[in-house]
């Protein structure tokens, strides 16, 4: 099995391998070791619970970046009845790090936009590791404006290490593209929901994240800077990412405590990569439920609420 | 033993890291001319030899831009909390305290009402000497309230940016200040009140990627570093040296993101000129703009 295993998962995998071996041994029917197998399976179950309920924040970051974790297109495939991808920002080119298009979910027409990572080296280069250039954000905004024009709600899926820090990105106004999205998204006259499915990496994530409801998957993270980046600036050592991840408080539970997000979606024990369909169906349920909720709110009211929601984020003392 | 030679983070503080040069003489970093400090200060930290713009304190910008006796600051007492109980090599609260002591101010931005060449404005000026002008809850809130004040008093908004980006020590709360300020600016836009953004050296990260880039007009001081990613990060990414002038004000004008590069000593006059044009409201044309005001092309109820 070429499974991708983290250090903290090794005891579990060892045990699972052992169980597998015993199953093979038992298969020829010569010895009855079913009691032993049951015992070991129980033990494995316990171990999984123990490991995954005590993950530290850095381990959670690793799960959020797991190479087998479902990406935007994997969700789109599972939650939509049909999907038509739309390409290009009408200004420069099509950015493959962002996927955008029109779809129906349970017959409800809407626009879906998300960061897209690639699996494997070749696809990762094609998708630029899910790190958009300005044209990606401008494509996203174009499709959002299209949705607004035709009264379609918008769902965004967030999964990026951050906006691409490169020459071309700066030349074409990475900062302006992000700022423009933050500004324009605040007053879109249709309901808009964001789901953080993996990495919510800083401004590059937020540029798809100014929404009426913010949902996070159980093993996703949302942060102002990558733990590595923070560690190399504040601790002058990128190897202290572990420490930085703790300090930055980046888990869904952290964000719920800070009253930034609205809901946490369950993943299977150990993370979404263990069962794509399960997570996708949870995501779908949550989107439908939130859309129902938002549908009932007058759009002018919704926009004021959206602006005020972000307006209320902050901790300070006044004289 | 070798520790004697190592800078331990705790023992350097304050005086060595001052932004404003001390002593009688100062070296211009650009042309290396030796300059008389007092004279440099009187010249708003512009090198009289080569015109290089050095960093300027928020006080000096206020003096430079506002009519005498008109500056009325608000929210001066607002102070940061430590919502994440953050510590790296130092506690966040200690860093804040040190910055307050060093600058004599409570945070990285000053906001107030003022007159600029007779124009009634709300002015926000960031200060790099306070934790690198980083944006946390207080800066986000003060900028937001400056926007509210401009709306309430029907004034134009001027923001002078000088910032390394979002403040890591407040984590995702800092990140959300980008959304907070940008969203709030939509209300100013709806009232058709002018927002002139002035970007100074440096304006990077989330600050650029939010309110600093959202001016009706974006002006920049000469040769200011302006960008999203820092040059060091980009250099690491592409593995080669950056082209001459990359991410400087003039580069941003060339690429279409800044309207004009304006030398510091001309800023006041230029802003006044723009405000005159943007707030002229010639009666015959005003009615045209208000009838096409309907948002998002939606049909109206009445």
Interface residues (C-beta under 8 A of the other chain):
Chain A: X148 X149 X163 X164 X165 X166 X167 X169 X170 X171 X172 X173 X174 X175 X176 X178 X179 X180 X182 X183 X186 X187 X189 X202 X203 X206 X207 X209 X210 X222 X223 X224 X225 X229 X230 X233 X234 X235 X244 X247 X248 X249 X250 X254 X255 X258 X260 X306 X307 X310 X311 X313 X314 X315 X316 X317 X318 X319
Chain B: X75 X77 X78 X79 X80 X81 X83 X84 X86 X87 X88 X89 X137 X138 X140 X141 X144 X166 X168 X170 X171 X172 X173 X174 X175 X176 X177 X178 X179 X180 X182 X183 X184 X185 X186 X187 X205 X206 X208 X209 X210 X211 X212 X213 X214 X226 X227 X228 X229 X230 X233 X234 X237 X238 X242 X243 X246 X247 X255 X256 X257 X295 X296 X297 X298
